[in-house]
Amino acid sequence: MWFYFTSAERRVIITIVIVVALSALVGTVIKKFPFLRDLTNLLESQELYPRIDVNKASYEQLLDLPYVGEKTARAIVEYRKNIGRFNSIDDLASVKGVSSGNLPKFKMYLKVK
């Protein structure tokens, strides 16, 4: 089958395969190492991680976000139960486990409606 293609057609097929493989690899690497997104700005946060409402997000939804671990997700949900709604993303600074260093990272993935 490969012999039926011209040299130019084979180059196009190989190029397409390489582009598809690289795009899958980049998506996987960015998801595994979210700090690379901050450094390279390869993808908009809205494409890979649409912003979710911090007042409606479940523990599982928060846990799926980069930079949010189990303790932080649990602390956000508990804060919401005990204190109430967040009026702005900056209110996350009041949550135990959210440091001033993490807050700018969270802003990329969260919103307040």
Backbone as CSV, one residue per row, in Angstrom:
resi,resn,N_x,N_y,N_z,CA_x,CA_y,CA_z,C_x,C_y,C_z
1,MET,0.825,-1.192,0.000,0.000,0.000,0.000,0.871,1.258,0.000
2,TRP,1.921,1.251,0.769,2.791,2.408,0.884,3.432,2.759,-0.460
3,PHE,3.599,1.755,-1.312,4.261,1.951,-2.595,3.387,2.670,-3.606
4,TYR,2.094,2.759,-3.338,1.184,3.403,-4.278,1.185,4.921,-4.152
5,PHE,1.791,5.437,-3.092,1.851,6.879,-2.888,3.118,7.447,-3.525
6,THR,2.979,8.644,-4.032,4.160,9.318,-4.560,5.011,9.817,-3.394
7,SER,6.205,10.233,-3.693,7.106,10.741,-2.663,6.495,11.951,-1.954
8,ALA,5.859,12.838,-2.687,5.230,14.032,-2.101,4.062,13.642,-1.204
9,GLU,3.277,12.660,-1.623,2.138,12.213,-0.809,2.621,11.569,0.484
10,ARG,3.696,10.806,0.416,4.246,10.189,1.630,4.740,11.261,2.605
11,ARG,5.367,12.313,2.103,5.821,13.406,2.975,4.639,14.086,3.659
12,VAL,3.547,14.285,2.926,2.354,14.907,3.512,1.779,14.012,4.597
13,ILE,1.674,12.723,4.344,1.130,11.781,5.333,2.012,11.757,6.581
14,ILE,3.310,11.703,6.391,4.230,11.689,7.535,4.126,12.990,8.322
15,THR,4.009,14.109,7.635,3.864,15.407,8.299,2.589,15.449,9.131
16,ILE,1.490,14.974,8.588,0.220,14.959,9.322,0.331,14.085,10.562
17,VAL,0.916,12.920,10.435,1.085,12.015,11.576,1.945,12.673,12.655
18,ILE,3.009,13.333,12.260,3.896,13.994,13.227,3.168,15.132,13.938
19,VAL,2.405,15.935,13.194,1.673,17.051,13.806,0.649,16.540,14.814
20,VAL,-0.079,15.501,14.464,-1.082,14.930,15.382,-0.404,14.374,16.626
21,ALA,0.698,13.649,16.446,1.412,13.077,17.588,1.970,14.175,18.497
22,LEU,2.553,15.216,17.904,3.095,16.311,18.715,2.017,17.064,19.469
23,SER,0.866,17.277,18.836,-0.209,17.993,19.539,-0.725,17.170,20.713
24,ALA,-0.817,15.862,20.554,-1.238,15.009,21.669,-0.191,15.027,22.780
25,LEU,1.069,15.000,22.403,2.148,15.028,23.391,2.173,16.347,24.153
26,VAL,2.020,17.455,23.449,2.014,18.777,24.096,0.842,18.873,25.077
27,GLY,-0.336,18.422,24.668,-1.499,18.450,25.566,-1.266,17.637,26.823
28,THR,-0.655,16.465,26.683,-0.378,15.608,27.833,0.665,16.244,28.753
29,VAL,1.716,16.783,28.171,2.774,17.397,28.978,2.247,18.619,29.718
30,ILE,1.454,19.444,29.049,0.898,20.644,29.689,-0.024,20.247,30.839
31,LYS,-0.807,19.189,30.647,-1.717,18.757,31.709,-0.938,18.177,32.889
32,LYS,0.121,17.456,32.607,0.919,16.836,33.663,1.759,17.872,34.417
33,PHE,2.269,18.874,33.701,3.117,19.904,34.291,2.511,21.278,33.991
34,PRO,1.487,21.678,34.747,0.774,22.917,34.427,1.638,24.173,34.483
35,PHE,2.741,24.134,35.215,3.594,25.327,35.263,4.196,25.644,33.900
36,LEU,4.281,24.660,33.019,4.795,24.919,31.671,3.888,25.863,30.903
37,ARG,2.599,25.820,31.204,1.666,26.725,30.543,1.997,28.159,30.907
38,ASP,2.320,28.381,32.168,2.659,29.737,32.601,3.916,30.224,31.887
39,LEU,4.866,29.333,31.680,6.131,29.723,31.077,6.039,29.903,29.574
40,THR,5.332,29.032,28.907,5.317,29.052,27.446,4.076,29.698,26.862
41,ASN,3.011,29.737,27.620,1.741,30.298,27.154,1.315,29.676,25.821
42,LEU,1.477,28.339,25.735,1.139,27.647,24.496,-0.363,27.591,24.259
43,LEU,-1.109,27.417,25.342,-2.554,27.295,25.217,-3.234,28.277,26.151
44,GLU,-4.344,28.814,25.740,-5.141,29.665,26.628,-5.786,28.775,27.683
45,SER,-5.895,29.257,28.906,-6.491,28.447,29.962,-7.938,28.092,29.649
46,GLN,-8.626,28.911,28.874,-10.018,28.635,28.531,-10.151,27.402,27.631
47,GLU,-9.106,27.073,26.880,-9.191,25.941,25.971,-9.052,24.609,26.700
48,LEU,-8.063,24.487,27.558,-7.822,23.235,28.240,-8.608,23.135,29.543
49,TYR,-8.701,24.217,30.243,-9.412,24.273,31.514,-10.350,25.473,31.517
50,PRO,-11.600,25.281,31.123,-12.527,26.416,31.208,-12.663,26.866,32.668
51,ARG,-12.806,28.153,32.879,-12.960,28.669,34.248,-14.247,28.123,34.861
52,ILE,-14.134,27.697,36.114,-15.318,27.205,36.807,-15.639,28.150,37.962
53,ASP,-16.908,28.193,38.305,-17.376,29.062,39.386,-16.987,28.440,40.721
54,VAL,-16.169,29.140,41.487,-15.681,28.630,42.759,-16.827,28.429,43.758
55,ASN,-17.932,29.138,43.573,-19.073,28.991,44.482,-19.942,27.779,44.162
56,LYS,-19.781,27.210,42.989,-20.591,26.050,42.590,-19.763,24.787,42.387
57,ALA,-18.459,24.920,42.323,-17.587,23.788,42.007,-17.617,22.743,43.116
58,SER,-17.705,21.493,42.707,-17.640,20.396,43.666,-16.184,20.127,44.043
59,TYR,-16.012,19.327,45.047,-14.672,18.922,45.468,-13.924,18.291,44.295
60,GLU,-14.594,17.412,43.559,-13.978,16.710,42.432,-13.586,17.678,41.315
61,GLN,-14.444,18.656,41.030,-14.125,19.638,39.994,-12.910,20.469,40.389
62,LEU,-12.843,20.861,41.642,-11.694,21.633,42.112,-10.418,20.793,42.046
63,LEU,-10.539,19.533,42.383,-9.387,18.642,42.392,-8.820,18.420,40.989
64,ASP,-9.659,18.539,39.978,-9.213,18.364,38.591,-8.367,19.527,38.091
65,LEU,-8.405,20.649,38.785,-7.672,21.833,38.334,-6.194,21.753,38.688
66,PRO,-5.340,22.310,37.844,-3.918,22.380,38.203,-3.730,23.204,39.470
67,TYR,-2.731,22.858,40.229,-2.337,23.554,41.458,-3.276,23.305,42.640
68,VAL,-4.405,22.648,42.433,-5.349,22.408,43.528,-5.219,20.953,43.965
69,GLY,-4.758,20.770,45.197,-4.627,19.423,45.753,-5.840,19.078,46.602
70,GLU,-5.791,17.904,47.203,-6.912,17.428,48.013,-7.219,18.360,49.180
71,LYS,-6.177,18.768,49.901,-6.384,19.631,51.072,-6.985,20.974,50.674
72,THR,-6.481,21.549,49.595,-6.985,22.860,49.162,-8.423,22.750,48.680
73,ALA,-8.722,21.734,47.896,-10.100,21.545,47.408,-11.056,21.359,48.578
74,ARG,-10.647,20.544,49.540,-11.492,20.305,50.721,-11.665,21.592,51.518
75,ALA,-10.590,22.370,51.653,-10.654,23.622,52.416,-11.573,24.640,51.741
76,ILE,-11.561,24.695,50.416,-12.442,25.622,49.694,-13.896,25.246,49.907
77,VAL,-14.211,23.951,49.798,-15.594,23.487,49.988,-16.036,23.729,51.426
78,GLU,-15.172,23.444,52.391,-15.506,23.668,53.808,-15.708,25.151,54.099
79,TYR,-14.869,25.996,53.551,-15.012,27.437,53.730,-16.380,27.894,53.225
80,ARG,-16.752,27.398,52.067,-18.043,27.765,51.472,-19.203,27.324,52.363
81,LYS,-19.098,26.126,52.937,-20.160,25.623,53.821,-20.252,26.445,55.105
82,ASN,-19.095,26.757,55.678,-19.064,27.420,56.983,-19.207,28.932,56.914
83,ILE,-18.590,29.570,55.953,-18.553,31.030,55.877,-19.562,31.567,54.868
84,GLY,-19.690,30.878,53.733,-20.601,31.339,52.691,-19.895,31.545,51.369
85,ARG,-20.588,32.208,50.473,-20.101,32.417,49.106,-18.851,33.292,49.070
86,PHE,-18.093,33.103,48.018,-16.973,33.992,47.727,-17.518,35.156,46.909
87,ASN,-17.140,36.370,47.262,-17.566,37.543,46.503,-16.603,37.871,45.374
88,SER,-15.353,37.430,45.521,-14.359,37.617,44.470,-13.323,36.514,44.607
89,ILE,-12.535,36.336,43.576,-11.475,35.330,43.626,-10.468,35.676,44.719
90,ASP,-10.285,36.957,44.980,-9.346,37.372,46.026,-9.762,36.874,47.406
91,ASP,-11.045,36.552,47.590,-11.516,36.002,48.869,-10.893,34.639,49.160
92,LEU,-10.380,33.980,48.138,-9.729,32.678,48.346,-8.527,32.798,49.273
93,ALA,-7.965,33.985,49.388,-6.818,34.191,50.270,-7.181,33.883,51.725
94,SER,-8.468,33.921,52.053,-8.924,33.628,53.412,-9.007,32.132,53.690
95,VAL,-8.882,31.324,52.662,-8.989,29.875,52.815,-7.645,29.309,53.262
96,LYS,-7.688,28.467,54.283,-6.463,27.834,54.766,-5.873,26.985,53.643
97,GLY,-4.607,27.177,53.374,-3.938,26.415,52.320,-3.766,27.178,51.028
98,VAL,-4.430,28.315,50.908,-4.264,29.148,49.713,-3.297,30.264,50.078
99,SER,-2.116,30.203,49.506,-1.105,31.205,49.819,-1.143,32.323,48.784
100,SER,-0.455,33.387,49.084,-0.396,34.500,48.139,0.317,34.083,46.856
101,GLY,1.161,33.057,46.939,1.824,32.549,45.746,0.905,31.717,44.863
102,ASN,-0.039,31.017,45.480,-0.963,30.178,44.719,-2.144,30.949,44.155
103,LEU,-2.527,32.006,44.808,-3.728,32.734,44.400,-3.692,33.181,42.940
104,PRO,-2.605,33.760,42.437,-2.595,34.139,41.016,-2.750,32.939,40.082
105,LYS,-2.236,31.785,40.496,-2.384,30.579,39.681,-3.840,30.126,39.644
106,PHE,-4.520,30.206,40.780,-5.926,29.800,40.835,-6.801,30.699,39.975
107,LYS,-6.452,31.974,39.896,-7.271,32.934,39.146,-7.416,32.537,37.678
108,MET,-6.444,31.809,37.153,-6.502,31.385,35.753,-7.625,30.380,35.503
109,TYR,-8.035,29.661,36.549,-8.958,28.545,36.369,-10.307,28.727,37.054
110,LEU,-10.412,29.746,37.901,-11.637,29.946,38.676,-12.265,31.298,38.383
111,LYS,-13.551,31.380,38.622,-14.269,32.647,38.513,-15.319,32.682,39.600
112,VAL,-15.872,33.869,39.826,-16.957,34.051,40.793,-18.111,34.672,40.037
113,LYS,-19.258,34.005,40.104,-20.470,34.546,39.468,-21.391,35.103,40.514
